[in-house]
Amino acid sequence: MFAEEEAHALYPLMLTVNGTVHDVEIDPRRSLLDLVRETLGLKGPKKGCDHGQCGACTMIVNGRRINSCLSLAVTHEGDTVVTVEGLSEGGELHPLQQAFIDKDAFQCGFCTPGQLCSAAALVDEIREGLPSVVTGEVGVAMTNEEIRERMSGNLCRCGAYNNIVEAIRTVSGDER
């Protein structure tokens, strides 16, 4: 009986989501995705596969992208989380959001929030010179191969990949 009661204990959690501090009590088994969608009411991040394989749930946590469906919310005490809703500032679309519109980088739109968060983190990674499997070294160029490698964790069932790459190139200032 004691173990059963302990399993349902709620744990305090403080984190910042899209610039707003949230103090909540949560079940320790709850994913970050479920916390953001169900408790905080942000419907941008999507629950696609719920196994970390599609990337629809991608969020940026402390500057790095993660699959939020695989991350327990309790592990994010004090963290800063950005969802697709937090990419825009002051009512203005993030340059990537505008580029996705301009380059028609989505069709059904289901994967788009995760694609946008992943792309925003990708641009920052490249600006910081962080290597990937493709480059294997510091001093990264924004090539199609580099973009495709870094976006490989985000699936698009509609096949808008070429336009997604174009949109990312547009924001990086390296349109070809």
N, C-alpha and C positions, 0 to 999 in steps of 0.2 A: 504494500500500500504506500509506503513512504516513497519508493522509487517512482511510482506513478504520479504522485503529487509533485515531486521535484521536477519531473519532465514537463509539467505545465507551468512552472514558475516563469514569470515575466522578468526580463532583464532591462535595466535602464540603458538607453543609448542616446548619445548626442552626436549629431552629424550635421554638416551644412550641405544642403542640396540647392543648387542654382542660386546661391547667395543667401539663402534663408536658413537660419539655425533651427533645427528640430530636436526637441527632447521628447522621446517616446519610450514606451515600455513594450518590449516585443518578446515573442516566443523565440528562444535561441535557435530553433530549427528553420526560421524564416529566411528566405533569400533576400538579397538586396533588391532584386527585381520586384518581388512581391511587396516588400515594404514601400518602395517608391510608387508602384502602381495602385496597390490596394489601400494602404494607410495614408500616403501623402497625396493620392489622387492624380498623379502625373501619368498620363496615358501614352506619352510618346514612346518610351521604351516598350518593345513588344516581347511577348512570350511566344517564341516560335517553336523551337524543338525542346526547350527546357533541359537540354543536355550539353550546352556549350558548343554546338556544332554549326549553328547558322549565323550567329552574330547579331540577330535582331534586337537583342537585349543590351548591346554594347553601351556602356557609360564610361565617362572619364572620371577616374578616382585619383585624387592627388596628382593630376597631370598625366596619368597613364590609363590606357583603355583596358577595360576588363569585360568579361562576359558576366553580367550581374546575376544571371540565373544560377551560376555555379558558386557564387560568393555569399556566405552567410552574413546577414546584416550585422550581427553582433561583432564581427571582426572589423567593423568600420567606425569604431568609437573615435570621434574627433576628426574624421576624414572630411574632405571636401569632394563632393560628387557633382558632376555636371551631366545633365541629360540633354536631349535635343532641345528641350524647352529653354534651357539655360545657355544655349549657344548665342542667341540673339541678345543684343544690348540696346536698351533704351527704345524698344519698339522697332529697331532696325534689324533686318535679317543679317545673320553672320555671312561673310563673303562666300562661304561654301554653300550655304542654303540658297543664296542667289544664283551661284554657279550651277547648282543642281537644277534649278528652274530654267536658267538660260540654256543649258546644254541638254535638257530633257533627259536627266540622269536618273529617272525613275519611271516606272510604269504604274504598277498597282499601288506602290507606296508603302507596302508593309515593311520592307527591309530598310527603308530610307532613314528612319531615326538612327538605327544602328550604323548604317553606312556613313551618315554625317558625323556621328561622334568618332567613329574610327578614322575617318578622313581628317578631322580636326586634329586628332592625336598624331596621325601620320605626318602631317605638315610640320607639327612641332618637333617630332622625332628627327625628321630630316634637317630642320633648321638647327637642331642641337648637335647634328652630326652623328647621331646614334646609328650604328651599323645594323644591317639585317642579314638574313641568310644570303641574299643576292650579292650584297656588296662585301660582306665579311670584313670590312675595314671602316675606319672613320673617314669622313670627307665624302658624303653621299651625294650622288647626283639624282635628280628627279626624273629618272627614266621611266618609260612605260613598264618595263620589267620590275623596277623597284616598287612602283605604285601597286602593281598587281600582286607582288609578293606580300607587301604589307597589308593589303586589303583582302588577302586570301581567306581570312577567318570570317568574312562577311559574305554570305550567299545572297544572290538575287535570282529568284525563280523566273523572273521575266527576262533576264539576260541583258540588262542595261549596262553591262560592264564597260563597254567602250566609251559610253557617254559619261560614266562615273569617272573613268580615268581622265577624260577631257576636262571635266569639271574641276578635278583636283589640280590638274596642270594649270588651269586658268588662275586659280587662287595662288598657286606657287609662283606665278609670273613666268612660267616656262611653257607657254602654249606653242604647239608645233603643228 
